Amino acid sequence: MFRPSWIRSLVCASLVALAAVGCASSEKPPARSPDQQPVCRDSPGDDVQMAAKTGVAGAKTGVVTAVEGVKTAGRATVGFVKGGSGEAGRQWNEGKQDTRQVARESAAETRREGSVPVCPPAP
C-alpha cells in the first residue's frame, strides 16, 4: 500500500518546506501563540509556512484515513470468519461509515490549515 520510496519522498519534501520556512523571511511577524491561526498572510514566509502546514495536514489525513480503512478490512474479515458473507457485509458497511467520517473530519482540518487569506495591501 505505502511504498518506502513514497514515504521517504514525503518526509524529504516536508523537511525542505520546513527549512524554507525558516529561511524565507527576515521580517519579524507579530508574536502569536503556536496554536493560534494568523489573521492573514503578508510575506512569502507566511505563504511557505501555510503551504507546509497544509501539506502536513493533508499527509496526516491520508494516513489516518488509510489506517481506518485497514481497520474496516480487518473487521470485515473477522465478520466473514464468524458469520459468513452477511456478517462481513454488515461489518464492512459499518466500517465504511466510520472511515468516511474520519476522512471528512481530517479533510476539514486540512481545509482550515489552507484557508488563511492574503493580507490586503497597506493604504
C-alpha positions in Angstrom: 0.0 0.0 0.0 2.6 2.6 1.1 5.9 2.3 -0.7 9.0 3.2 1.3 10.2 5.5 -1.5 6.9 7.4 -1.4 7.2 7.9 2.3 10.8 8.9 2.0 9.9 11.5 -0.7 7.1 12.9 1.6 9.4 13.2 4.5 12.1 14.9 2.3 9.6 17.3 0.9 8.3 18.2 4.3 11.8 18.8 5.6 12.6 21.1 2.6 9.4 23.0 3.2 10.2 23.5 6.9 13.7 24.6 6.1 12.4 27.1 3.6 10.0 28.5 6.2 13.0 29.2 8.4 14.9 31.0 5.7 12.2 32.6 3.7 11.6 35.8 5.6 13.8 38.0 7.7 10.8 40.2 8.8 9.5 39.6 12.3 5.8 38.8 12.2 3.7 39.8 15.2 4.0 37.5 18.1 1.3 34.9 18.4 0.9 31.6 20.2 1.8 28.5 18.2 -1.8 27.2 18.1 -3.3 30.5 17.0 -4.1 30.8 13.3 -2.8 34.0 11.7 -5.3 36.5 10.6 -3.8 36.9 7.1 -0.6 36.1 5.1 1.6 39.1 4.4 5.0 37.7 3.4 6.5 34.9 1.4 7.5 33.2 4.6 3.8 33.1 5.7 2.9 31.6 2.3 5.5 28.9 2.7 4.6 28.2 6.3 0.9 27.8 5.3 1.8 25.5 2.4 3.9 23.4 4.8 1.1 23.2 7.4 -1.4 22.3 4.7 0.9 19.6 3.3 1.4 18.1 6.7 -2.3 18.2 7.4 -3.0 16.5 4.0 -0.5 13.8 4.6 -2.0 13.2 8.1 -5.4 13.0 6.5 -4.2 10.3 4.1 -2.5 8.3 6.9 -5.4 8.5 9.3 -7.9 7.5 6.6 -5.7 4.6 5.4 -5.5 3.3 9.0 -9.2 3.5 9.3 -9.6 1.6 6.0 -7.3 -1.1 7.2 -9.4 -1.5 10.4 -12.5 -1.8 8.2 -11.0 -4.5 6.1 -9.9 -6.4 9.3 -13.4 -6.1 10.8 -15.0 -7.4 7.6 -12.6 -10.3 7.5 -13.4 -11.3 11.1 -17.1 -10.9 10.3 -16.7 -13.3 7.4 -15.0 -15.9 9.5 -17.5 -15.6 12.4 -20.8 -15.1 10.5 -20.3 -15.6 6.8 -20.8 -13.1 3.9 -23.8 -11.4 5.5 -21.9 -10.5 8.7 -18.9 -9.5 6.6 -21.1 -7.1 4.6 -22.6 -5.6 7.7 -19.1 -5.1 9.3 -17.9 -3.6 6.0 -20.7 -1.1 5.8 -20.3 0.0 9.5 -16.5 0.4 8.9 -17.2 2.3 5.7 -19.2 4.9 7.6 -16.5 5.2 10.2 -13.8 5.7 7.5 -15.9 8.3 5.7 -16.5 10.2 9.0 -12.8 10.2 9.9 -11.9 11.3 6.3 -14.3 14.2 6.4 -13.1 15.4 9.8 -9.5 15.2 8.7 -10.3 17.0 5.4 -12.0 19.8 7.4 -8.8 20.2 9.4 -6.7 20.3 6.2 -9.0 23.0 4.7 -8.7 25.1 7.9 -4.9 24.9 7.6 -5.1 26.2 4.0 -7.7 28.9 4.5 -5.6 31.9 5.7 -6.3 34.8 3.3 -3.7 37.1 1.8 -3.5 40.4 3.7 -4.9 43.5 1.9 -2.4 46.0 0.6 -1.4 48.7 3.0 -3.0 52.1 2.3 
